Amino acid sequence: MSAPFATIPDDGAPLRVIVVGAGGMGRAWLRTVEESPLVELAGIVDLDLEAARAAAAWLGRPGLPVGAGTAALASDVGAQAVINVTVPAAHHPVTTEALAAGLPVLGEKPVASTVAQGLSLAAAAEFHGQLFMVSQSRRYNRHLFAAKQLVSSLGRVGILSAEFFKAPRFGGFRDAMDHPLLLDMAIHQFDMARFLLDADPVSVSCEEYNPSWSWYRGDAGATAVFEMTGGERFVFNGSWCSPGQETSWNASWRISGEHGTVLWDGDGEPVCSLAVAQDAEADPGQEIAGSLRDFVAAVRTGSTPMGQVHRNIMSLAMVEAAIRSAASGARVSVDALLEDSYRQAILDERGPAVLEVLKSWISVRAALTGNGVAP
């Protein structure tokens, strides 16, 4: 099957990219791009031009072109792709602009501020025939891949659990968020669960709370139980204000099946209760460097990357469904949330052509998962 997006044949030269967003995460991406032989950094975009110039100087390239407009700078420097590292509120407008300019996009998670905006971006990617990939960077971990390989030996899997207990004192916007754990962190574990199970969410029951000693304004603790499409249950239990004996940033995992159990502490090698001969470990790359490599391979060959926009929306849907469940005290259907988001996307869409794509979808879940792409 041909790629559903335009490709850029490999001519031996690195892919020319611009990075949009010159904040802390933007600098992490700038360093990763600068160190990769697969790409060439052609410029930096930020509404604050001084921040863009400062980032270029920090990188050791004070003469690097900068600009305040994504499409304009991309055209000026001959960029072939965009890396969107803006704050979530800017994900939709920046990615929309880049796709409309005929540029593939690699964007930081989440796909957008809301599932409705994510649906708009999926439709825009379809209409413009460009790849939009979301960087779920914690998927790119060889130990996670090894754990998934071990899971295949367990027979029918029934329970997947993740425990996440950290106590970071970020300061700034996270301390004032309404749902700091679910919105800013849990999407990583939710997305990793989809990867480990090759399954998508059906429904969720969730409770949020805030321990008495928490320094967050919003709820810093949550427990969520998801039903997945294979009948499995994924249980997330986490806190962002639990000092001492902290888990990995990747969480601590237990996968239970009919023949045995796999444990992974999130950092080292996973272990299995069965004596299993493993194939050679896959090397997905490490975190954002891995997602960058996956993106370039997709743009060059038409392969479908793990974070392709349509499938990645399901990870954000898990977050929104969990928040809705916590607020209502009731179990929430993910399909109901998707349909509500779809109606909102149609109401909000300002691009006539993108609106027509949205209206052409027979079913939201089918549009997001019916293309044979792995979760």
Secondary structure, 3 states (H helix, E strand, C coil): CCCCCCCCCCCCCCEEEEEECCCHHHHHHHHHHHHCCCEEEEEEECCCHHHHHHHHHHCCCCCCCEECCHHHHHHHHCCCEEEECCCHHHHHHHHHHHHHCCCCEEEECCCCCCHHHHHHHHHHHHHHCCCEEEECHHHCCHHHHHHHHHHCCCCCEEEEEEEEECCCCCCCHHHHCCCHHHHHCHHHHHHHHHHHHCCCEEEEEEEEECCCCCCCCCCCEEEEEEEECCCCEEEEEEECCCCCCCCCCCCEEEEEECCCEEEECCCCCCEECCCCCCCCCCCCCCHHHHHHHHHHHHHHHCCCCCCEHHHHHHHHHHHHHHHHHHHHCCCEEHHHHHHHHHHHHHHHCCCHHHHHHHHHCCCHHHHHHCCCCCC
